[in-house]
């Protein structure tokens, strides 16, 4: 049974071992990178025709107002707006939420305020433990 001149007979099967190795490597890469893609702030964007937000009885929401000039105001008790520095928003909201965890938080920003400014405030609220943030809008004039 010796072979003549060392020639091999052609093989009729595909070797799938390298394909399995490549598939395993790709699976591991996707498993590692997928959690990195899930960063960001969850926002419920308002619809064109939005419904009124239901306000809880006896608990006024926390309203953070951003003026076009760059001034920040916070309204906690539903009565008066207080001038506040952006760095203080996180601590003030966290203090209120520790006493009243179900308090709603709303952002009211002028039309000319930069989008990045609103997102920065939303990120600070997310760090303070606010699960959802509402954006206040005016209804369209008919």
C-alpha positions as CSV (number, residue, x, y, z in Angstrom):
1,X,0.0,0.0,0.0
2,X,2.7,2.4,-0.7
3,X,1.9,5.6,-2.6
4,X,3.5,6.4,-5.8
5,X,5.6,9.5,-6.0
6,X,4.0,11.0,-2.8
7,X,0.9,12.4,-4.4
8,X,-2.3,12.7,-2.4
9,X,-5.8,12.0,-3.5
10,X,-7.9,15.2,-3.5
11,X,-10.2,15.6,-0.4
12,X,-13.9,16.0,-1.1
13,X,-14.8,17.7,2.3
14,X,-14.6,21.3,3.5
15,X,-12.6,21.8,6.6
16,X,-14.9,23.8,8.9
17,X,-12.6,24.1,11.9
18,X,-11.2,27.5,10.9
19,X,-14.7,28.9,10.3
20,X,-15.8,27.8,13.8
21,X,-12.7,29.6,15.3
22,X,-13.6,32.8,13.4
23,X,-17.2,32.6,14.5
24,X,-16.2,32.1,18.2
25,X,-13.9,35.1,18.1
26,X,-16.6,37.3,16.5
27,X,-19.1,36.1,19.1
28,X,-16.7,37.1,21.9
29,X,-16.1,40.5,20.3
30,X,-19.8,41.2,20.0
31,X,-20.4,40.1,23.6
32,X,-17.8,42.5,24.9
33,X,-18.8,45.6,22.8
34,X,-22.6,45.4,23.1
35,X,-22.7,46.7,26.7
36,X,-20.5,49.6,25.7
37,X,-23.1,50.7,23.1
38,X,-25.9,51.0,25.7
39,X,-24.9,54.3,27.2
40,X,-26.9,57.5,27.2
41,X,-29.8,59.2,28.9
42,X,-33.3,57.8,28.5
43,X,-35.7,60.5,27.3
44,X,-39.3,60.4,26.5
45,X,-39.5,62.9,23.7
46,X,-42.8,64.9,23.4
47,X,-45.1,64.2,20.5
48,X,-46.5,66.9,18.3
49,X,-49.8,66.6,20.1
50,X,-48.9,65.7,23.6
51,X,-51.3,65.0,26.5
52,X,-51.2,66.9,29.7
53,X,-49.0,65.4,32.5
54,X,-51.0,64.1,35.4
55,X,-49.9,65.9,38.6
56,X,-50.0,64.1,41.9
57,X,-52.2,65.5,44.5
58,X,-50.4,67.6,47.1
59,X,-47.0,67.1,45.5
60,X,-45.9,69.8,43.1
61,X,-43.2,68.7,40.7
62,X,-39.6,70.0,40.7
63,X,-39.3,72.4,37.8
64,X,-35.8,73.4,36.5
65,X,-36.0,76.4,34.3
66,X,-33.1,77.4,31.9
67,X,-33.2,80.9,30.5
68,X,-31.6,81.8,27.2
69,X,-29.1,84.1,29.1
70,X,-27.7,81.0,30.8
71,X,-29.5,81.4,34.2
72,X,-30.8,78.4,36.0
73,X,-33.8,78.4,38.3
74,X,-35.3,75.7,40.5
75,X,-38.9,75.6,41.7
76,X,-39.3,72.9,44.4
77,X,-42.4,74.0,46.4
78,X,-44.5,75.2,43.4
79,X,-44.5,78.8,44.7
80,X,-41.2,80.6,43.9
81,X,-38.3,80.2,41.4
82,X,-34.9,80.3,43.0
83,X,-31.7,81.2,41.1
84,X,-29.3,78.2,41.3
85,X,-25.9,77.3,40.0
86,X,-25.7,74.3,37.6
87,X,-23.4,72.5,39.9
88,X,-26.0,72.6,42.8
89,X,-28.9,71.0,40.8
90,X,-27.7,67.5,41.5
91,X,-27.5,67.9,45.2
92,X,-30.8,69.8,45.6
93,X,-32.8,67.4,43.6
94,X,-31.3,64.4,45.3
95,X,-32.2,65.9,48.7
96,X,-35.8,66.4,47.7
97,X,-36.0,62.8,46.2
98,X,-34.6,61.3,49.4
99,X,-37.6,62.8,51.3
100,X,-40.2,62.3,48.6
101,X,-39.1,59.6,46.1
102,X,-42.1,59.9,43.8
103,X,-41.7,63.6,43.0
104,X,-41.8,64.4,39.3
105,X,-39.0,66.4,37.7
106,X,-39.6,68.7,34.7
107,X,-37.3,70.9,32.6
108,X,-38.5,74.1,31.2
109,X,-36.1,75.7,28.8
110,X,-36.3,78.7,26.5
111,X,-36.5,78.0,22.8
112,X,-33.1,79.5,22.2
113,X,-31.2,77.4,24.7
114,X,-28.6,75.1,23.3
115,X,-29.5,71.5,23.1
116,X,-26.3,70.5,24.8
117,X,-27.2,72.6,27.9
118,X,-30.5,70.7,28.3
119,X,-28.8,67.3,27.9
120,X,-26.2,68.3,30.5
121,X,-29.0,69.1,33.0
122,X,-30.8,65.9,32.2
123,X,-27.5,63.9,32.8
124,X,-27.1,65.7,36.1
125,X,-30.7,64.7,37.1
126,X,-30.0,61.1,36.0
127,X,-27.0,61.1,38.4
128,X,-29.2,62.5,41.1
129,X,-31.4,59.4,40.9
130,X,-34.3,60.8,38.8
131,X,-35.8,57.8,36.8
132,X,-37.6,60.0,34.2
133,X,-37.4,63.6,33.3
134,X,-40.3,65.5,31.6
135,X,-39.8,68.3,29.1
136,X,-42.3,71.2,29.4
137,X,-43.7,72.6,26.2
138,X,-46.3,75.1,25.2
139,X,-49.3,73.8,23.2
140,X,-49.3,74.9,19.5
141,X,-51.5,77.9,18.7
142,X,-54.4,76.9,16.4
